[in-house]
Amino acid sequence: MILHLRAAVEQLYAAPPARFTPLRSELVAQAKAAREKELAASVGALRKPTLAAWAVNHFVREHGDELEELRSFAELLREAQRSLDADQLRLLGRERAKRVDAVADRIAEVAAEDGQRLGAGAAQEVRETLTALIADEDAEASVLTGSLVKALSYSGFGSVDVQDVVAIPDPDGQPDDAGRRPSLSVLPGGGASPVDLEERRRGRRAADRARLQSSLESARAELRAADRQVAVFTARQEEVTEGIADLERRLATARARLEKVTGELDEARGIRDRREHEEEAAQQALDAHDAE
């Protein structure tokens, strides 16, 4: 007997895909029998995960320790993005696809062992989910709940949309603390002292030079920051370009498969037409024989 919604989630999203719907009905019936109408309605509203989401959930629940290396890699990549380390970004960006493919293949292997073979579409959704996990901390947290209802995706820029991707929101999640205002301090001063005009002039020139020096240093710092931004976006452009090339390769493979299947279909239709003509000829011969 379930006592709360999270217990229902734990049972449902650990179950095989074919078991999800009947198990959900059983849990709803249990809640109704206990006169827990709100719980019954909440359980009944839980969405069945897609095959890709189930495969990721299953892997997280049964082999979560195998994700540790990918999560450590994700932290390295995010740190490189935060520090605008273009060289590190470029190096890690090239490594990312290999790591994603390795874990995705492992997820597909585990799913197959439990009787759920992933087709090309589901396998690609698993890769996209892992890519999103690497890119975004919220996406990683969503994956680690083991209760995804659909795959995640990352466009290459910005954050990952994690709205409605898990069965229920994290009740322990807390909003980020509001940013703190910088503290203010008062500069100490002293009483005025008599100075001559030349000293005042030298003082103004020194102040002017300090201001100009500060402006120069600020301009140089902004230039360095702009250079880093250019390097980062150059690395991201290369990353997206590589992704496009990969998609084009996949599309070419898919088109070749389509062409092959189309040829096989045409051949099968030709055979069927010949068999149809043969059947008609045989029927006509039989009819002619019977009419004699």
Secondary structure, DSSP 8 states (H G I E B T S, - for coil): ---SHHHHHHHHTTS-HHHHHHHHHHHHHHHHHTT-HHHHHHHHT-----HHHHHHHHHHHHHGGGGHHHHHHHHHHHHHHHTT-HHHHHHHHHHHHHHHHHHHHHHHHHHHHTT----HHHHHHHHHHHHHHHH-HHHHHHHHTT-BSS-----SSS----TT-BSS--TT------------------------HHHHHHHHHHHHHHHHHHHHHHHHHHHHHHHHHHHHHHHHHHHHHHHHHHHHHHHHHHHHHHHHHHHHHHHHHHHHHHHHHHHHHHHHHHHHHHH-
